[in-house]
Amino acid sequence: MDAVQFNLKDPQTAKYNWTKFPAHTDEDSRNYCATVNAKSPYPPYNGKQAYIVEVKLANGQIVGATMGLIAGGKDVAIVAKMCAKYGLSPD
């Protein structure tokens, strides 16, 4: 939520749709995809928005995340395609 909220117009009213977190690996970071229903600073993206973030891990705990891409409207498909490259889905 911390990485996503800065890309929303009214983050307090956002409703997150969490997806399964990617399986454990020995890597210290991994990508995560999901959706959020929220107001966007760009009005055509209001409503369902898909996003991909890079999650940083330490000792199996999330210690940070960096926004990769967030898009709504007809551009949700762009994010879904990027997620698919990592074997993920925002839905």
N, C-alpha and C positions, 0 to 999 in steps of 0.2 A: 504494500500500500504506500509506503514511503516513497518509492521510486515513481509510482504512477500518479500520485496526488498532485504533483507539480505540473502535470499536463492536463489538469481538469479545471474547469471554471469554478465549480462549487464542490470541492472534494468532500465536504461534510455530508452531502446528500448522495454520494456515490454508492451503488449497490454492486458488490463484487460477486462474480461467479467463479469460484475457485475450481481449478482442475487438479488432477492428480499430479503431485510433485514427481519429477523424473526419478527413476530408480537410482539407488546409491552407486556411486563410482568412487574411485580414489582421487578424482579430480577436485581441485579447490574451487571450481566454479562450474555452473551449468546453466543452460537456458531454461526459461519457464514461460509458458504461454497461457493466457486466460482472457476473460472478457470482463468489462465493467459497464454498467448502465449509468451514464452520467452526462452532465453538461460539458461541452467542449468549448474552448476558446474560439474554435472554428465552428459556427452554427450547423453547417451541413453534417458534422460528425456527432451531433447530439444524439443521445440514446446509446445503443449497443456499440461499444468500441473494443476492438481486439488489441492486445498488446503482447510484446515479447520483451523480457528483461533478462539480463545476465545476473545470476544470483551468486554471490561470493559466500563460501562456506569455510568454517574453521572448527575442527573437532566435531563435525557433523551438525553444526548449528549455523543458521543463516546469520551472517554478520553484515551484509550489505547487498544492495542491488542497484544496477544501472539500467535505465530505460534504453531499450534498443529502438523500438518503434511502437507507436500507438496510432490507430486510425479507425474511423467509423464510417458510416454510410456505405457507399459502394466500394470503398477502399479497405473494408474488413478483409476482403479476399487477398489483398496484398500481404497483410500480416499473416493470414492463414498459410499462404504459400511459403513465407519465410519460416514459419514454425515447422512446416512439413519437412523442410531441409534438415531439421534436427530430430525428426521423428516425433514431433509434438503436434498438438492441436489446441487452439484456443477454446474449443467447445467441449 
